[in-house]
């Protein structure tokens, strides 16, 4: 069996007709009507996935979510989005009391109740508006962009 590096190097030298044949062999479907560079990249990606594995389901879902947001708004959102795994427990001490929050698939659990955001929980604990990620130590103040008043 040829090594991955050899197969990737071979792709660089292939003419378009040979790339289309390699695409059929790799994907078991006719090559799309795209240029040779994209054919090479697609084939190379699939070959690397077979050796090194593919993206996780969560990563694929996040990419799809961002793709839809870009389609809708033209922006992908913050570059430093927080990603917490289900089952993670966040702990915060406040005024001498320890508070525990459980990360769930679709939000957070705090004192037996479900919340959609950490900010709602931070308000419940403190009685004041807080950024939930900041309150629980997931972001520093410097990571926030200052708000500019609309009339400025």
DALIN-V733242 format. One record per residue. N is the residue number from 1. SS is DSSP state (a for helix, b for strand, c for the rest). PHI is phi in degrees with one decimal (none if undefined). Layout:
N_SS_PHI + N_SS_PHI
//
This chain:
1_c_none + 2_c_-74.4 + 3_c_-71.4 + 4_a_-59.0 + 5_a_-59.6 + 6_a_-66.7 + 7_a_-64.5 + 8_a_-66.8 + 9_a_-64.8 + 10_a_-62.1 + 11_a_-60.1 + 12_a_-61.6 + 13_a_-96.7 + 14_c_-75.6 + 15_c_-74.6 + 16_a_-53.5 + 17_a_-64.9 + 18_a_-70.0 + 19_a_-62.9 + 20_a_-63.7 + 21_a_-66.6 + 22_a_-63.3 + 23_a_-61.8 + 24_a_-58.6 + 25_a_-65.4 + 26_a_-77.9 + 27_a_-101.8 + 28_c_59.4 + 29_c_-155.7 + 30_c_-61.8 + 31_c_-68.2 + 32_c_-70.2 + 33_c_-83.2 + 34_c_-131.2 + 35_c_-71.0 + 36_a_-59.5 + 37_a_-61.7 + 38_a_-69.7 + 39_a_-60.4 + 40_a_-57.4 + 41_a_-62.7 + 42_a_-63.1 + 43_a_-65.2 + 44_a_-60.1 + 45_a_-60.4 + 46_a_-64.3 + 47_a_-62.1 + 48_a_-67.5 + 49_a_-60.3 + 50_a_-64.5 + 51_a_-87.1 + 52_a_-103.9 + 53_c_96.5 + 54_c_-100.8 + 55_c_-66.6 + 56_c_-70.5 + 57_a_-58.2 + 58_a_-64.0 + 59_a_-66.9 + 60_a_-62.2 + 61_a_-65.5 + 62_a_-65.4 + 63_a_-62.1 + 64_a_-63.7 + 65_a_-62.4 + 66_a_-66.8 + 67_a_-59.9 + 68_a_-65.2 + 69_a_-64.3 + 70_a_-63.3 + 71_a_-59.1 + 72_a_-78.5 + 73_a_-116.2 + 74_c_84.5 + 75_c_-129.9 + 76_c_-90.6 + 77_c_107.6 + 78_c_-71.3 + 79_c_-73.0 + 80_c_-110.6 + 81_c_-63.2 + 82_c_-86.0 + 83_c_-125.3 + 84_c_-114.8 + 85_c_-79.8 + 86_c_-56.3 + 87_c_99.1 + 88_c_-66.3 + 89_b_-110.9 + 90_b_-97.2 + 91_b_-125.8 + 92_b_-140.9 + 93_b_-93.1 + 94_b_-146.6 + 95_c_50.7 + 96_c_81.4 + 97_b_-117.9 + 98_b_-97.9 + 99_b_-117.7 + 100_b_-120.6 + 101_b_-125.9 + 102_b_-103.1 + 103_b_-81.1 + 104_b_-111.0 + 105_c_-57.4 + 106_c_-124.1 + 107_b_142.9 + 108_b_-140.1 + 109_b_-115.2 + 110_b_-139.9 + 111_c_48.4 + 112_c_78.4 + 113_b_-117.3 + 114_b_-94.4 + 115_b_-129.2 + 116_c_-81.2 + 117_c_-142.3 + 118_a_-68.8 + 119_a_-64.0 + 120_a_-64.5 + 121_a_-69.2 + 122_a_-60.6 + 123_a_-66.4 + 124_a_-61.2 + 125_a_-73.8 + 126_a_-95.9 + 127_c_79.5 + 128_c_-132.1 + 129_c_-73.2 + 130_c_-134.4 + 131_c_-74.1 + 132_a_-58.2 + 133_a_-59.0 + 134_a_-71.3 + 135_a_-58.3 + 136_c_-89.8 + 137_c_76.7 + 138_c_-88.2 + 139_c_-138.4 + 140_c_-94.9 + 141_a_-56.0 + 142_a_-66.1 + 143_a_-83.1 + 144_c_-94.4 + 145_c_-84.1 + 146_c_-66.0 + 147_c_-81.5 + 148_c_-104.1 + 149_c_-57.6 + 150_c_-61.1 + 151_c_-93.2 + 152_c_-82.3
//
